[in-house]
Amino acid sequence: MDQKRHHLQGDRAATVQLLDEYIDYLMAHSDSAHPAWNLEMIRSWKSNKWNYIDGCMITGILERYEITGEARFLDFADRFLSGFVEEDGRIRTYDPAEYSLDNVNPAKNLFTLYDLTGKEKYRKALELVRSQLSTMPRTPEGNFWHKLIYPNQVWLDGIYMALPFYMEYEKRFDAQKDCEDICRQIANVEIRMRDPKTGLYYHGYDASRKMYWADPDTGCSPNFWLRAEGWFILGLVDVLEIMKDLPMGAESVHLQHMLLDLAKALSKYQDPSGLWYQLIALPELAGNYLETSGTALISAALLKAVRLGFLPESFRAVGEKAFYGIVDHRLTKNADGTPCVTGICLVGGLGGEQHRDGSAAYYLSEPVVQNDAKGVGPLLLAYTEMLR
């Protein structure tokens, strides 16, 4: 075991070793057609499709490769993405005309794989995904709709799903032509979706004010959902990382101010266990519970932001407390000896066929599961930050 990892583990060697075993177990039992971590897909009995859940896991696995240099991590990611990306750049099951920001997220990994393998199919696939954003429907304020099936709606999740890819593409291939558009979209989220009393952000915003879950005056959904806060803050950090060496001083300062403001707000709600509640601002609500995926996203975001100099050193302790809260309270073994991560909210959204109304009762009604990548992927990202 290398010295860095030994320093990380200290007296927590058993739990961190279990996390290593867990990641190896998932990789050994997964391929692009059958990812062991995608519980939502497994439960549906459907064939696997290009999706953000797998994208999050592959991002973490590529981070492991960058840290360790172990070829098995790169080989796995390359094989997994090659299960979708054809030689001509087409992506199996992906259709730009679906106009889903979720489907942009896995394409972030194409940049890394193109750099590391030189395979031209990854460059062609990047162009395909970028074409979606060129014609993506927008709200009157200029923000991408979250999906075509959710007209005029902005969800916090979409900031993480699409804007880091968009910024990376602009930086590499488009002479930064649309970087200001990206920053403007994030600034619009602050204007429309931030609650001044708590400093937290509402999960969704309907620019038309027509959805049954939308406040008729503000257009916002009624609650603060933990995982949405987590996607948003990690999206902020990822965009700032890509912008770091671009000539965008004022925009970068503003995004860092948003990041610091949100980090302070989130810190106020952290439970002594290190975790946060599913409904972050309602810890006393009957049925509310400490949730894994959102906690992991916030941990990863805070640790990365401190490492990159976007947040003061004091926030490292908050991120580490969240990480160790998960490994101490949510990382365990099943009866058959296989590792698992528990306490993960399976899904969360607004509207749709399920008539999700954004109420507290709705968020507490969704299944709580183990071993789903919406929790495991963020935990892997937090772990890589701990290793750094």
RAKAQUI-V630278 format. One record per residue. N is the residue number from 1. RES is the residue in three letters. SS is DSSP state (hx for helix, st for strand, lp for the rest). Layout:
BEGIN
n:N res:RES ss:SS
n:N res:RES ss:SS
END
This chain:
BEGIN
n:1 res:MET ss:lp
n:2 res:ASP ss:lp
n:3 res:GLN ss:hx
n:4 res:LYS ss:hx
n:5 res:ARG ss:hx
n:6 res:HIS ss:hx
n:7 res:HIS ss:hx
n:8 res:LEU ss:hx
n:9 res:GLN ss:hx
n:10 res:GLY ss:hx
n:11 res:ASP ss:hx
n:12 res:ARG ss:hx
n:13 res:ALA ss:hx
n:14 res:ALA ss:hx
n:15 res:THR ss:hx
n:16 res:VAL ss:hx
n:17 res:GLN ss:hx
n:18 res:LEU ss:hx
n:19 res:LEU ss:hx
n:20 res:ASP ss:hx
n:21 res:GLU ss:hx
n:22 res:TYR ss:hx
n:23 res:ILE ss:hx
n:24 res:ASP ss:hx
n:25 res:TYR ss:hx
n:26 res:LEU ss:hx
n:27 res:MET ss:hx
n:28 res:ALA ss:hx
n:29 res:HIS ss:lp
n:30 res:SER ss:lp
n:31 res:ASP ss:lp
n:32 res:SER ss:lp
n:33 res:ALA ss:lp
n:34 res:HIS ss:lp
n:35 res:PRO ss:lp
n:36 res:ALA ss:lp
n:37 res:TRP ss:lp
n:38 res:ASN ss:lp
n:39 res:LEU ss:hx
n:40 res:GLU ss:hx
n:41 res:MET ss:hx
n:42 res:ILE ss:hx
n:43 res:ARG ss:hx
n:44 res:SER ss:hx
n:45 res:TRP ss:lp
n:46 res:LYS ss:lp
n:47 res:SER ss:lp
n:48 res:ASN ss:lp
n:49 res:LYS ss:lp
n:50 res:TRP ss:lp
n:51 res:ASN ss:lp
n:52 res:TYR ss:hx
n:53 res:ILE ss:hx
n:54 res:ASP ss:hx
n:55 res:GLY ss:hx
n:56 res:CYS ss:hx
n:57 res:MET ss:hx
n:58 res:ILE ss:hx
n:59 res:THR ss:hx
n:60 res:GLY ss:hx
n:61 res:ILE ss:hx
n:62 res:LEU ss:hx
n:63 res:GLU ss:hx
n:64 res:ARG ss:hx
n:65 res:TYR ss:hx
n:66 res:GLU ss:hx
n:67 res:ILE ss:hx
n:68 res:THR ss:hx
n:69 res:GLY ss:lp
n:70 res:GLU ss:lp
n:71 res:ALA ss:hx
n:72 res:ARG ss:hx
n:73 res:PHE ss:hx
n:74 res:LEU ss:hx
n:75 res:ASP ss:hx
n:76 res:PHE ss:hx
n:77 res:ALA ss:hx
n:78 res:ASP ss:hx
n:79 res:ARG ss:hx
n:80 res:PHE ss:hx
n:81 res:LEU ss:hx
n:82 res:SER ss:hx
n:83 res:GLY ss:lp
n:84 res:PHE ss:lp
n:85 res:VAL ss:st
n:86 res:GLU ss:lp
n:87 res:GLU ss:lp
n:88 res:ASP ss:lp
n:89 res:GLY ss:lp
n:90 res:ARG ss:lp
n:91 res:ILE ss:st
n:92 res:ARG ss:lp
n:93 res:THR ss:lp
n:94 res:TYR ss:lp
n:95 res:ASP ss:lp
n:96 res:PRO ss:hx
n:97 res:ALA ss:hx
n:98 res:GLU ss:hx
n:99 res:TYR ss:lp
n:100 res:SER ss:st
n:101 res:LEU ss:lp
n:102 res:ASP ss:hx
n:103 res:ASN ss:hx
n:104 res:VAL ss:hx
n:105 res:ASN ss:hx
n:106 res:PRO ss:lp
n:107 res:ALA ss:lp
n:108 res:LYS ss:hx
n:109 res:ASN ss:hx
n:110 res:LEU ss:hx
n:111 res:PHE ss:hx
n:112 res:THR ss:hx
n:113 res:LEU ss:hx
n:114 res:TYR ss:hx
n:115 res:ASP ss:hx
n:116 res:LEU ss:hx
n:117 res:THR ss:hx
n:118 res:GLY ss:lp
n:119 res:LYS ss:lp
n:120 res:GLU ss:hx
n:121 res:LYS ss:hx
n:122 res:TYR ss:hx
n:123 res:ARG ss:hx
n:124 res:LYS ss:hx
n:125 res:ALA ss:hx
n:126 res:LEU ss:hx
n:127 res:GLU ss:hx
n:128 res:LEU ss:hx
n:129 res:VAL ss:hx
n:130 res:ARG ss:hx
n:131 res:SER ss:hx
n:132 res:GLN ss:hx
n:133 res:LEU ss:hx
n:134 res:SER ss:hx
n:135 res:THR ss:lp
n:136 res:MET ss:lp
n:137 res:PRO ss:lp
n:138 res:ARG ss:st
n:139 res:THR ss:lp
n:140 res:PRO ss:lp
n:141 res:GLU ss:lp
n:142 res:GLY ss:lp
n:143 res:ASN ss:lp
n:144 res:PHE ss:st
n:145 res:TRP ss:lp
n:146 res:HIS ss:lp
n:147 res:LYS ss:st
n:148 res:LEU ss:lp
n:149 res:ILE ss:lp
n:150 res:TYR ss:st
n:151 res:PRO ss:lp
n:152 res:ASN ss:lp
n:153 res:GLN ss:st
n:154 res:VAL ss:st
n:155 res:TRP ss:st
n:156 res:LEU ss:lp
n:157 res:ASP ss:hx
n:158 res:GLY ss:hx
n:159 res:ILE ss:hx
n:160 res:TYR ss:hx
n:161 res:MET ss:hx
n:162 res:ALA ss:hx
n:163 res:LEU ss:hx
n:164 res:PRO ss:hx
n:165 res:PHE ss:hx
n:166 res:TYR ss:hx
n:167 res:MET ss:hx
n:168 res:GLU ss:hx
n:169 res:TYR ss:hx
n:170 res:GLU ss:hx
n:171 res:LYS ss:hx
n:172 res:ARG ss:hx
n:173 res:PHE ss:hx
n:174 res:ASP ss:lp
n:175 res:ALA ss:lp
n:176 res:GLN ss:lp
n:177 res:LYS ss:lp
n:178 res:ASP ss:lp
n:179 res:CYS ss:hx
n:180 res:GLU ss:hx
n:181 res:ASP ss:hx
n:182 res:ILE ss:hx
n:183 res:CYS ss:hx
n:184 res:ARG ss:hx
n:185 res:GLN ss:hx
n:186 res:ILE ss:hx
n:187 res:ALA ss:hx
n:188 res:ASN ss:hx
n:189 res:VAL ss:hx
n:190 res:GLU ss:hx
n:191 res:ILE ss:hx
n:192 res:ARG ss:hx
n:193 res:MET ss:hx
n:194 res:ARG ss:st
n:195 res:ASP ss:lp
n:196 res:PRO ss:lp
n:197 res:LYS ss:lp
n:198 res:THR ss:lp
n:199 res:GLY ss:lp
n:200 res:LEU ss:lp
n:201 res:TYR ss:st
n:202 res:TYR ss:lp
n:203 res:HIS ss:lp
n:204 res:GLY ss:st
n:205 res:TYR ss:st
n:206 res:ASP ss:st
n:207 res:ALA ss:lp
n:208 res:SER ss:lp
n:209 res:ARG ss:lp
n:210 res:LYS ss:lp
n:211 res:MET ss:lp
n:212 res:TYR ss:lp
n:213 res:TRP ss:lp
n:214 res:ALA ss:lp
n:215 res:ASP ss:lp
n:216 res:PRO ss:lp
n:217 res:ASP ss:lp
n:218 res:THR ss:lp
n:219 res:GLY ss:lp
n:220 res:CYS ss:st
n:221 res:SER ss:lp
n:222 res:PRO ss:lp
n:223 res:ASN ss:lp
n:224 res:PHE ss:lp
n:225 res:TRP ss:st
n:226 res:LEU ss:hx
n:227 res:ARG ss:hx
n:228 res:ALA ss:hx
n:229 res:GLU ss:hx
n:230 res:GLY ss:hx
n:231 res:TRP ss:hx
n:232 res:PHE ss:hx
n:233 res:ILE ss:hx
n:234 res:LEU ss:hx
n:235 res:GLY ss:hx
n:236 res:LEU ss:hx
n:237 res:VAL ss:hx
n:238 res:ASP ss:hx
n:239 res:VAL ss:hx
n:240 res:LEU ss:hx
n:241 res:GLU ss:hx
n:242 res:ILE ss:hx
n:243 res:MET ss:hx
n:244 res:LYS ss:lp
n:245 res:ASP ss:lp
n:246 res:LEU ss:lp
n:247 res:PRO ss:lp
n:248 res:MET ss:lp
n:249 res:GLY ss:hx
n:250 res:ALA ss:hx
n:251 res:GLU ss:hx
n:252 res:SER ss:hx
n:253 res:VAL ss:hx
n:254 res:HIS ss:hx
n:255 res:LEU ss:hx
n:256 res:GLN ss:hx
n:257 res:HIS ss:hx
n:258 res:MET ss:hx
n:259 res:LEU ss:hx
n:260 res:LEU ss:hx
n:261 res:ASP ss:hx
n:262 res:LEU ss:hx
n:263 res:ALA ss:hx
n:264 res:LYS ss:hx
n:265 res:ALA ss:hx
n:266 res:LEU ss:hx
n:267 res:SER ss:hx
n:268 res:LYS ss:hx
n:269 res:TYR ss:lp
n:270 res:GLN ss:lp
n:271 res:ASP ss:lp
n:272 res:PRO ss:lp
n:273 res:SER ss:lp
n:274 res:GLY ss:lp
n:275 res:LEU ss:lp
n:276 res:TRP ss:st
n:277 res:TYR ss:st
n:278 res:GLN ss:lp
n:279 res:LEU ss:st
n:280 res:ILE ss:lp
n:281 res:ALA ss:lp
n:282 res:LEU ss:lp
n:283 res:PRO ss:lp
n:284 res:GLU ss:lp
n:285 res:LEU ss:lp
n:286 res:ALA ss:lp
n:287 res:GLY ss:lp
n:288 res:ASN ss:lp
n:289 res:TYR ss:lp
n:290 res:LEU ss:st
n:291 res:GLU ss:st
n:292 res:THR ss:hx
n:293 res:SER ss:hx
n:294 res:GLY ss:hx
n:295 res:THR ss:hx
n:296 res:ALA ss:hx
n:297 res:LEU ss:hx
n:298 res:ILE ss:hx
n:299 res:SER ss:hx
n:300 res:ALA ss:hx
n:301 res:ALA ss:hx
n:302 res:LEU ss:hx
n:303 res:LEU ss:hx
n:304 res:LYS ss:hx
n:305 res:ALA ss:hx
n:306 res:VAL ss:hx
n:307 res:ARG ss:hx
n:308 res:LEU ss:lp
n:309 res:GLY ss:lp
n:310 res:PHE ss:lp
n:311 res:LEU ss:lp
n:312 res:PRO ss:lp
n:313 res:GLU ss:lp
n:314 res:SER ss:lp
n:315 res:PHE ss:hx
n:316 res:ARG ss:hx
n:317 res:ALA ss:hx
n:318 res:VAL ss:hx
n:319 res:GLY ss:hx
n:320 res:GLU ss:hx
n:321 res:LYS ss:hx
n:322 res:ALA ss:hx
n:323 res:PHE ss:hx
n:324 res:TYR ss:hx
n:325 res:GLY ss:hx
n:326 res:ILE ss:hx
n:327 res:VAL ss:hx
n:328 res:ASP ss:hx
n:329 res:HIS ss:hx
n:330 res:ARG ss:lp
n:331 res:LEU ss:st
n:332 res:THR ss:st
n:333 res:LYS ss:st
n:334 res:ASN ss:lp
n:335 res:ALA ss:lp
n:336 res:ASP ss:lp
n:337 res:GLY ss:lp
n:338 res:THR ss:lp
n:339 res:PRO ss:st
n:340 res:CYS ss:st
n:341 res:VAL ss:st
n:342 res:THR ss:lp
n:343 res:GLY ss:lp
n:344 res:ILE ss:st
n:345 res:CYS ss:st
n:346 res:LEU ss:lp
n:347 res:VAL ss:lp
n:348 res:GLY ss:lp
n:349 res:GLY ss:lp
n:350 res:LEU ss:lp
n:351 res:GLY ss:st
n:352 res:GLY ss:lp
n:353 res:GLU ss:lp
n:354 res:GLN ss:lp
n:355 res:HIS ss:lp
n:356 res:ARG ss:st
n:357 res:ASP ss:lp
n:358 res:GLY ss:lp
n:359 res:SER ss:lp
n:360 res:ALA ss:hx
n:361 res:ALA ss:hx
n:362 res:TYR ss:hx
n:363 res:TYR ss:hx
n:364 res:LEU ss:lp
n:365 res:SER ss:lp
n:366 res:GLU ss:lp
n:367 res:PRO ss:lp
n:368 res:VAL ss:st
n:369 res:VAL ss:st
n:370 res:GLN ss:lp
n:371 res:ASN ss:lp
n:372 res:ASP ss:lp
n:373 res:ALA ss:hx
n:374 res:LYS ss:hx
n:375 res:GLY ss:hx
n:376 res:VAL ss:hx
n:377 res:GLY ss:hx
n:378 res:PRO ss:hx
n:379 res:LEU ss:hx
n:380 res:LEU ss:hx
n:381 res:LEU ss:hx
n:382 res:ALA ss:hx
n:383 res:TYR ss:hx
n:384 res:THR ss:hx
n:385 res:GLU ss:hx
n:386 res:MET ss:hx
n:387 res:LEU ss:hx
n:388 res:ARG ss:lp
END
